[in-house]
Amino acid sequence: MEFSSLSTDIGKVYASTESGGQEISFQLLRENNFDINTILKTIPIKLSPKERKYYLFTKIRQYVDNPYKDVYCSNPEKTEDTNK
């Protein structure tokens, strides 16, 4: 699958099953009057349980860019040590 978007079509994503193939579009937003200059509301992040942190560290960390590995997939054992 290949995905693309255009700055002129805010809220719309184009997808094709092969490179250069016929694209279909998906509307991601309910309304087309989206203001790109407005800051979006965010959902507060809840702390992950220990099992989730271990899963992120052992299974997902290898796929995360270096500057973000310790932010999103830190070693849960080191995190516990710093909290004591």
N, C-alpha and C positions, 0 to 999 in steps of 0.2 A: 504494500500500500504506500502511496506517496501522497503527502498532504502539502497544501500551499494556501496562502492567504494574500489578499491585496489590501493596501492601506486605504484604497477607495471603497472597499466593501467591508466596512467594519462589522464584526460579528458574524461573518460568513467564512467558512472553510471549504476549500475545494479538495477533492480526493479522487485518485485514480488507482486502478489496480496494477498499472505498469507505467514506467517512466515514459512520458510523452503520450500516454493513452488518453482516452476520452475521460473528462472530468465530470463529476457530479458535485453539486454544492449542498452544504448543510448550513442552515441558519442557527447560530448558537445563542443569539439574543432574542428575547421576546419582542423587543421594540427596536426600530431602526434609528431612533433619536438619541443614540448613545453619544455622550460628550467625552472625547478622548482626554480632555483637560481636567475632568473631575476625578478626584481620588476615590477609589472604590472602598466600600466597607469591607473589613476583613473579619474572618471568623477567628476568635481566640483559640490558641493552640493549647490543648490539654497535655499534661505530662504523660508520656507513654509508660505502660507497665514494664517491669524489668524484662519480661519475655520478649516484648516488642523491641526494646532497645537492643537485646541480644540478637534478634533476627536481623535488624537493620545493620548491626555491626558485622555479623558473619556472612550475610547473604547479599546485601545491597551496597555496602560501602565501596566495593571494588568498582562499581559503575558510576560513582559520584565523583565530580571534578575535585581535584586536590584541595582547593581553598575551602570547600564545603564539607569535606569528609568528617571533620571534628565537630561541625555544627549539627549536621543531620544524622550522622552515624557514628557517634563517639563510642568508645569502649565503655560499656556499662560498669565494668569493675573499677575503672579509673574514676568514673563519675561518682561512684559510691565512696571511694577513698577521699575525694575532695570535699564531700558533704559531711564528713565526720569531724 
